[in-house]
Amino acid sequence: MLNSSKIGAVVFIFGAVAAIPAARAYTIETHFTAKCHEKLTAQALRNARAALEIPATPPATDDERALIDDLQFAPDDDMKDLAGATLLVGVRDNDLKGNSQDDLTVLSSIHGDPGNQREHCLRGPDDKEPGGSAAAVASCHTFIRARILEALDGLDGTGRPDLAKRTFLALHLSFRGRVDASLPTYYVRIGQAMHAVQDSFTHTYRTPDGMKITVVLNWLDSVNGSLVESVDGPAHATKLDVCDDPDDLRKTRRTLATDASTALLVATMGPRKTRDERMASVDQLLQTYLDYSPGCTFANAWCQAPEAQYRDEKNLFGCGSMAVGDGSGAMAGWSSIALLAFFGRERRRRRGVFGAGGFVIAVLAMGAGSALAGSDAGKEPASTPAPTATSTTTITPAKAATGTALAIPATITITTTTTTPLEPNTHAAPAPTIVAVEEPGPRDPSQTAWGAYLGSSGSIDKAAVAVQLGARFKVSRHWTFGLDGEWNPWITLNGYRFGSGVVNLYGTTILRFPLAYENFNLRATANFGASYLLMNLYGAPSGSLGIYAGVSPAGLEWKLSRTLILIVNPLSIALPVPQMRGVPLSYPQYRFNIGFEIQKG
């Protein structure tokens, strides 16, 4: 059970997580954030395709189509070809690095990595004033140029992206999990460069026309709470990250980010250019959109930057005092009594019941009891006292040991008072009757019996449902065996897609613990068998066959009648592994299971 301090700690942690802004500029598409990077990138690719008259991408293979369909986000319909999907995956990679977008613990460490700041055009740990903004801009340029040079290796002889030139990229898929996907090199690397270009419009203060960078913002020191603005520069501003054009400044930034992304694709994919000519175009683009304009410092309020209006609040949590109600004194009194009782118990354990510590605790407890009872003094009794009978017993203790700290009287008198009701209490609960509950199945529990099972399960962590149907053979009071089949559809909450999942066929072993005088029994269940994949996934085609294992360590079976049992397994672990070759495909589930078992009586 959680005590109050643990509950307070949990509330504080959840409050802190909710209050800390995301370590991104334009956000990527998740359950909780808008698809800013995806929207800008898709529009830039549309613009570039129209300007360069790029032919349609060849149809994806079955494996590539399985990958696109299993992405953790939903590309626009015209971005579901291999080129468009890979460009979006490349843009998202700066934030994810092959991890699930739902793994907040890992993502926070990625965003807080000092070596990753240049991928978002943010200040690194050494980019201090004076000169910190200039150094951060130069570092961002270096990252962008390096990724573009790698992207150019993915072009063919005519200067168009060659889809056959591939790069392995770690990627987390909704159903398949983490894979090393083989994707077109050009679109992977140009997407990573494009992410930094887009971030430069939200992680910086700029000239009034938005074309030049004047100040680079700081994420690392701001999130660590150690930022000194005169040295570290202004803090990252979450409100600059929005992409739904809430005002003219942010609309201009979003428009310029789209234009710069389009220019990057045109500069690198344009036909009839040498490698050097393409890089010269890239350098011209950086000079146009990501050039540094000096002169803005802490002393002049960063040239009175209008972006300062979007600063995050400095204090994540407010401080306040809790009002103390009229019951505070009583609560304090009970706390004191509990504390005294604890220490008294420890001393009694060490020195014996009649030790001095026990005597002191007894006196204090009596005093506390008198004080609490005093609040009822003077009140009328609720009813007329019942007749009483009194008896007295005298005890002469053994002679005390020499040196005993406390004097023990020669005799001890104990008075016992017995209260006899005037009439029987008709409202009292009847005395319990202990009757054995009949077990379902044969009247002779040692006999064997056939049965059937129908159940369903649900899993949240790896979202899935399952429907089970099976046969049962009870061989003794404690052991039952069975054969089960289930359909186990898989569900992804990223895009809310429903996959046909797997069919599992397995043997079942049940160890029962009958409770003769209860309406329920305890049981433990184990399963083992085969798993058959019903859908195409990346690297795991439909029809793949593997193994299935499951366990329900603590279940209950309610005895509804002599032939019907309600089965509840509050925690079951199911592990279908339908793909065993190459990189195995597994889909572990933590299930809640409920079902009915019929036994021949």
N, C-alpha and C positions, 0 to 999 in steps of 0.2 A: 504494500500500500504506500502511496506517496504521502509524505508529510507536507506541512505547509511550506517549509523551506524549499523542498524539491519542486513543488508545484510552482512556487514563485520563480525558481530558476528556469523551469520550462517556459513559462510565460515570457520571461525576459529574453530568452534565446529566440523564441519565435518573433517577438517584437523587434529584436535587433535585425533578424533576417529580413523582415518585411520592410524595415526602415532603410536598409542599406541599398543604394542605387546599383543598378547593373553596371558592370565594368565594360560597357560597350558604348559606341557612339550610336549611329543608326543601328537599330536592333534587327536581329534575325527573327524569323517566324518561329514562335513557340506558343504554348498554351497561354502565356501571360504577356507576350510582347508582340508588337506589330511587325509585319514583314517589310521593314524599310529597305534593308539591303536587297532583298529579293525584288522588290518593286522597282528600285532604281536600276538594278542590273538587267532585269527583263526589258525595261524600256530602252536601255542603252543598246542591247543586242538587237532589238527591233529596228532602232534607228540605223545601226551599222549595217544590218542585212539589207535594208532598203537603199542606203547610200552606195554600197558596194555591189549590190545585185548578187548577193551570195546565193548559190543554188541551195535547194532544200537538202537537209541532212538525210542520208540513206536510212531506211528503216532499221530500227534496233533489232538485234538478235533476241531470242527468247530469254537468254540470261541477262542481257542488258535491259530488256523490258521489265524483267522481274526486279532488277535493282531500282529502276525508276519508280515502279509502283510501290516499292517498299521504303522509299525515303521518309524521313521523319517530318517532312513538310509537304505541302501540296503545290507543285509548280502550276503556273497558268497553262492552259491547254496548248498554247503555241510554244511552250518551253519544255514540253514533255518528250522532245527528241533527245538523242544522246548529247548533242552539242549544248543545247540550252540547259539541260539538267546538270551536265558537268560544270558549266560555268557557274551556276548557282551553288553547286556543292563546293567549288573552289572558293567562292566569296564567303561562304559560311565557315570554311575551315579555319580562318584566323581566330574565330571565337570558340570553336569546338575541338580542334586537334584530334579528330577521330573519336570523340566521346559523345555519349548521348546528351541531347539538349536538356534532358531531365535530371542529369547527374550534377546537382548544384554544388556539391562538395568539391568535385574535381574541377568544375568550371571556374570556381572562385580562385583556385590555386593557379589555373592557367591565366586568368585575367590579372592576377597579382604577381605574375612572374616578371621581374625587372627586364629580362631579355626579350619579352614579347611586346613591350610598349611601343617600339618603333613600327610594329605592324598595324598600329592604330593611330599613328602620328601623335603620340603622347610623349611627354618628357620621360626620359630614362632616369635612373638614380643619380647620375653624374651631371645632369643637365641643369646646373644651378645658375642663378644670376650673379654677375652680369654674363650675358652671352648664352644663357640656357636655351632660349627659344631658337636661336640660330643653330645651335648644336642639334637640337631635336629635329628641326626641319631637315638638316643635312642627313641625319640618321634615317629619317623617313624616306628621303630621296634614294639613299643607298639601298634600302630594302626593296623599294619599288623597282629600281633598275635591275637588281639581281633577279627578281622574279620574272621580269619581262625578258631578260636574256635567256632564261630557261624556257619561257614560253615560245620564243622564236625557234627553238630546237624542234618544236612540234609542227612546223610549217612544211609544206611540200615544196617542190621545185617552182611552182607558180606563185608561191606566197600565200596559199590558202591553208587553213588548218588541215592537217593530215590525221584523220581519225584512227589510222593504224599505228601511229606513234603514241605509245602508251606510257603512263606513269602510274605506279602503285600508290594509292592514297588510302590511309586508314579512315574508315567511315563507319558510323553506327547506323544500322537500318532498324526499322520498327520491329519487324518480326525476326529477321535473321541475326540481329545483334551486330557486334563489331566484326568487320571484314576488312581485308586489304583489297580494295577494288582497283581493277585495271581500267584506267580512264584516259581519254585523249590528253596528251601533255599540254598542248596549247591552252585549252580551256581551264585546266586545273591551275596552271601558273598565272595566267592572265587574271583569273578570278581572285587569286590571293593578292595580286598587285592592286586590283581594282578596289578591294576592300579598304586598303590603306588610303587610296585616293579619295574615296567617299568619306572616310572618317576624318580626313583633314578639314572638312567643312563643318564639323561639329565639335572637334577637339581643339579649336583654335579661335582666337580673336582675329578679325580681319579688317582690312581697309573698308571704307564706306561702300565701295562698289562690290565687295566680297571677293575680289580677285587676288589679293595678296595677303599673306599671313603676317600678322604683327606680333602675336603672342601665342605660345603653345601651352595648353593646359596640363595639369598635373593630376594623375589618378593615384599613383602609389602613395605619396605622402598624405593626400587628402583622406584616403580610406584608412590609413594607419593612424590618423589623428595627429601627425607630427608636422603638418604643413606650416611653414612660415612663408607667407606670400612674397615678402620682399626678396627671399632667397630662392624659393621653390616655384614661384610663379602662381597664377590663379588656379583654384581647384577645378576639377572636372565638374561640369554643369549638366545634370540630367535633362533639364528642360530644353537644352539645345538639341537633344537627340530625336525629338519628335519629327515625323515626316508627313503630317497631315495638314501642313500649311496653316498653322493657327494665327500667324501674323506675317507681315511683309518680310521681315528679316529672315525668318525661318523658311518661308516660301522661296526667297531668293537663294538661300543656301541649298535647298533641295533641288532647285532648277540647275544651279551651277554644278552640283555633284553629278547630276544626270548628264549634263553636257560634257563634263570632264571624262566620265566613264565612256561615253560614245566616242569622244576623240581618241581615247586610248585604244579602243578596238579598231577604229579606222586607221590609226597610225601604224598599228602592228599587222593588220590583215590586208592593207591596201596592196593591190597587184603591182608588178613591175618595179619593185624596190629591192635594193640590196639590204643586207643586214645592217650595215652602217647607216644607210639612209633611214631605215626604220628607227634606229636608236637616236638619230638626230631629230626625228619627229617627236620621239618620246621626250627628249631633253627640252624641246620647244614647248611641249605640253606642260612639263613641270614648271618651266619658267612662267608660263601663262597662268596656271591655276594654283601652283604650290610654291611660288617664290616668296622669299622672306623680305619684309620691309622693315628696316630697323627704326629705332627712335622711341618706341613705346616701353616705358619702364614703370616700376612701382611708384617712383617719385611723381610722375605725371598721371597716376591712376590709369596706366596702360592706355594713354591717349584718350581718356574718358570713354572707354569702350562701351558701346551700347549693349554688348553681350553680358555685361556685368549684372544686368537686371535679371538674368536667368540663374544666378548663383543658387546653389543648394543651401538649405538651412544648415547653420554650423552645428547646432545641437540636435542630435537625433532623439534625445529623450529629455523630457522635462522633469523637474524635481518638485515634489509637493509633500505635504504632511497629511497624515490620515487622522481624521477627527476621532476622538475617543468618546464612545458612548457611555451611558450610565452604567453599563455592565462591565466597564473596564476594571473596576476595583475587584469585583467578584472573580473575573478571569485571572487577574494577577494573583488573587488569593489561592485559586485552584492550582495555578502554576507553581506557587511556592510550596503548597502541600505536596504536589506530585514530586517536586524536587527533593523535599525532605524525606518523603517516603522512599525514594530511590536510594538516597544515602543511608537511610535507616536500614533498608533491606540488605545493602552490602555489608553494613557493620554486623547485622544479626547473622549473616552468613558466616562471617569470620569469627565472631565472639560468642555466639549462642543466643538463644531467645531471651534469657534473663540478664544479658550484658547491659552495661550502663547505656550504650548507644540505643539499644532497643527501648529502655526505659524512657530516655529523652524523647525518642520519636513517638512513643505512645502518649506521653504527656502533651507534646505539641499537637498530635492528631486529635486528642480529646479537646484541647483548647480550641482548635479550628472547628471541630464539630459543634462545640458549644456556641461559638460565634455565629456559625451558619444557622444553627437552630434558633438563635436568638431572634432572627427576623420573623419567626412565627409566634413569638411570645405574645400572650394576651389574646390570641385568637380563640374563638369558640371551637370546641371539638366538633368534628364533622358528624358524629353520631354518639349515642350513649355507649359508654364503655361496656364491654361484655364482662360477665363474671370471671373472676380470676381465682386461681388456687396457688398457694405459695408453699414451697418446701425449702428447708435449710439443711445444708450438708457441711460438716466440719472436717477439715483435713489437717493432720499434723505432719509437716514435712520432715525429712531426715535432717539431722544436724548439719549445719552449714560448715563448709571447709574453712579451716583457719585462714585468715587473711582475706576473707571475702569483702569486697568493697562495699556492698549494700547489706544492710541488716535485714534479716528475714524474720517475720513474726513467728511466734511459737505455733500459732494455729491460723488457718485461713478458712474463712466462712464464705461459702458460695450459696447465694439465694437464687432459686429457680422459680420463675413465675410462669404458669401455664394459663393461657386464655381459652376459655371454652365458649364457642358461639352459642347464642341464645337459641338459634334455629339453624337448620342446614342451609348452606349457601347454594341456592339453585342456579347461580350464574357461573359456578366453578366448572372448569373443563373436566370431562369425565376421565377416569383413569385409563391410561392407554391399554389397548388390547393388542397383543402381539400374535399375528396370524401369518403364516407363510403364504407368499404369493405364488400362485401356480406358474410354472415355467411354460412358455409356449412350446408347442411340439408334442411329441408322444408323452403320455402320462408317466411312462417309465423313462426318466431322463437318460438312462444308459442306452436306450434303443437308438438306432440310426433313423434318419429321416431326410427326405428330399424337400427342397424349397426353391424359391425364386426371389430375385432382388430387382428393384427398380429404383433408380436414384438420379440425382443431379448434383452438380458442383459448380462453384464459381470461384474465380481467382482475380485479384485486383493488381498485385505487383506485376506479373505478366498476365495482362488481362485476357481472360478466357472463360468459357463455359464448357460444360460437359454433361452428356446424358448417358447413363449406364444401364445396361440390362444384363442380368446374369442368372446362372443356376447355382444352387447351394446343395451341399451334402453334409449333414451333421453326423459326425462319426462318434461323438461322445459329448458329455456335458461341457467340456472345455474346448473341443476342437471342431471347426467347420471348414470345409474346403469348397472352392467354387471356381467357375469359369465365367469371365465377364468380357463384354465388348462395349466400347463407348465411342461416341463421336465427340471430338474435342475441338470445336471451332476456336480460332484465335482472334483477338480483337486488339487493335491498336488505337490508343486515344489520340495519337498524332494524325489528325485528319478524320478520326472516328471511322476507321475502315474495319470491315468484318472479313476475316479470312476463313476459308473452309477448314484450315488446320489439318488435323490428323485423325485417323481411326486407330484405336488401340485395342488389342486383344490380349488378355492376360489371365493367368491363374491367380487365385486369391486364397490366402490362408488367414483364418481368423482364430485368435486365441480369446476365449470368453472367460469371464470371471463372474459366475452367477452370484447374485445377492438374494438369498431365499426370502428375506423379510422386507425387501424393497420392491418398488414398482419398476425398477430398472436394473440392468446389469452393466458391467464394464466390459470393454473389448479392446483389442489391438489388432490391426489389420495390415497385411503386407501383400503387395502385388508385384508380379514380374511377367513380362511377355514381350510382344512385338508392337511397333508403331509404324504406321504407313502414312506417308505425306500425300495430302490431297491437292496441294497448290504449288505453283512454281515460285521458288525463291532463288536469290542470287547464289549460285554454286550448289543448289539443292533442288533438282528438278522434281516435278510431280511424279509420284510413283516410287520415290526412294523408300527403302525399308530399313528399319533399325530396331532398337530395343525400347522397352518401356519398363519403368520401375516406379513403385509408389509405396507409401507407408502412411498409416494413420495410427499414431502411437497411443492415443487416448480417446476412445469413443464411448458413446452411451447408446444403450438399446432399451427403449421403453416398451413394456409389456402391455400392448393395447388389448390383446385378447389371446386366446389359446392358439390362434393361427397367424396373428399379425403383430409385427414388431416395427416400431419407428426407430430408425438408425440416425444418429447425429454424430458426425465427426467434425468437431470445431476447427481442427487444424490437420490437414492432410498435405503431404508433399507428393507431387506428381512430376515425373521427369520423363517425358517423351524425347527420344533421340532418333528421329527418323532418318537422318543422314549420317552414316558412319565413315564414308570415304572422304579423303582429303581433310578439309576443315569440318569437323562434326557440327551438325545443327542440333541444338538442344533448346528446349523451351520450358524451363523449370517453372512450376506453378505452386503457390501456397493456397490451398483450396479450403473452402468451407463446404462440407458435403452433408446432404440430407437425403434419406431414402426410406423405402419400406421393404421389409423382408417377410415373405410368407412361408410358413412352415406347416407341413402336414401334421395335424394333431392326432 
